[in-house]
């Protein structure tokens, strides 16, 4: 099962349209929040073990004000349970896949699950950036500079050893 990640305007539009249908478990987070960062791995496991098949979304803090349902987010992380576009509860338990699944199971009846409109998410298309070409060039030039530095260091050490030999031979005379 996948998760709609609201980190751009297209996904915000999709979320605003789709969360009105069916059951959604939504995590509102901030990238700078330590508790949110600590929860990333658990949420990722939950995405793959969502045994009730509810829709999942993850909304970044800079998009919350634009969510149509005006979610009651006062701190991070905030996890809300939506049914047909309405917030029905705020999750406050452990942040583990097992606890998330238990909570959903306890807060939904079978008829809600069977009517759930599961949104099929398309994988996002990644655009090739021009930076990749630049970074390859800079790596090559850095490598070239490193080789030049290495060669300069070798020359310096050779000249030092030559000067030591000349000093020793002068001392012997």
N, C-alpha and C positions, 0 to 999 in steps of 0.2 A: 504494500500500500504506500502511496506517496503522500506528500504534504505540499500544500500550496504555500509557497514562500513569498510573502508580500514584501518585496524589496525593490519593486519598480512599479511604474504607473499601470502597465498592462496587467500585472497580477493583482493590483489593487482593484482595478475595474472588474476583473474576473471574480475576485472575492466578494465585492459589493453585490454582484449579480447572483452568485451561487450560494452564498451562506444563508440566503432566504429560503432555501430548499433543503429539507432534511435536517440531519443532526451533524453538528460541527463541534469539534473540540479544538479550541484556538489558544495558542500560546502568544502572548504579547511580550516582547522582549526588547532589551537595549544591548547593543554590542559592548558597551562599556560596563555593564552590570556584572559583577563577579558571580552572583548566584545564577544568572542566565548562562554565563560561560560554563559554569560547573554542570549545568543541566543539559548541555548540547548532546553529549554522548548518550544520556538516558533517553532523550527525545528521539534520537536517531534509532536506538533499539526499539523504542515504542512504535515508530513508523513501520517497522518490519514485523511487529508482533501485535498489531491492532486487531485483536480477535473478534471485535464486534463490527468492524468495517465502517466505523464512523469516518466522516470527512475530517481531515486534519489541516490546520493552517498555522502558520507561524508569521506573525505580523511585527515588523521592525518598528521601533518607536517613532521614527519620523513619518510614518504613514497612519498612525493611530487616529489622528485628528480628522483624517479623510475617510475613515470607515463610516459608512452610512448609519450603522446601528448605534453610533455614539457609545462605544464600550466604556464601562466604568473602571478605567485603569488609573490607579493612584500610585502604583509602585511596580517594581519588576522583580521577578517575573509575575505576570498575571495570567492565569489560565481560566478561560470561560467556556461553559457549555452552552451552545446555542441550539434551539429547536425552531426551525422555520424562521430564522432571522431574529429571533428574540433571545436575549440572554436569560437563561433559566437558573443558572447557578454559577458560582465562582469556586473553583477547585482550590483546596487548601491543604491537601494531604502530602504524603511523601512524593518525591519527584523520581519515581521509578516506573518502568514499564508495567510491572505487576500492579502497582497501586493505581496507575492510570486506568488499566483494564478493569480492575475491581470497581473503581468509581463509576465508570461508564456503565458497567453491568448493573450496578445498584441504582443508577439514575435513569435507566431506560427500560421500557417494557418491550416485549417481543413485537408488538404491533408497530411501534416506532422504528424498530430496526428493520422490519420487513418493508416499510414504506420509505426507508431512507434513500434519498437520491444521491447515490455515490457519484461524485464527479470524477471523470476520467481526466487526468492531467497529462498534457503532452510535455515531453522533455523539452527544456528550453534550448534554443539553438544558440550555440556559442559563435560569436563573431570573431574572425581572425583579426588580430590587432597589428598595427604597423610596428608596435614596440618590439615584437619578437624578432624582426629583422635587425632593428637597432641593437638589441641586446646581444645578438650573435656577433655583430660587428664589434661592439665594445669588448666582448669577451676575447675576440681574436686580437684586437689591438692591445688589450691588457696582457695577453699571453706573449705578444711580441715584445712589449715593454719589459716583461719579466725576464725573457730570454736576453734582452739587451743588458739588463741589470746584472744578470748572472754572468754574462761575458765580461762586463766591466769589472765585477768583483774578482774574476779569475785573473784578469790582467793586473789588477792592483796587487793581488797576492803574489803573482810571479815577480813583479818589480820589487816588492818588499823582500822576497827571498834572495833576489839577485844582490840587493844592497847589503843584506846581511853577510852574504858570501864575500863581497868585496871588503867589508869591514874586517872580517876574520882574516882574510889573506893579508891585509895591511898590518894587522896586529902581530902576525907571525913574523913579518920582516923586521 
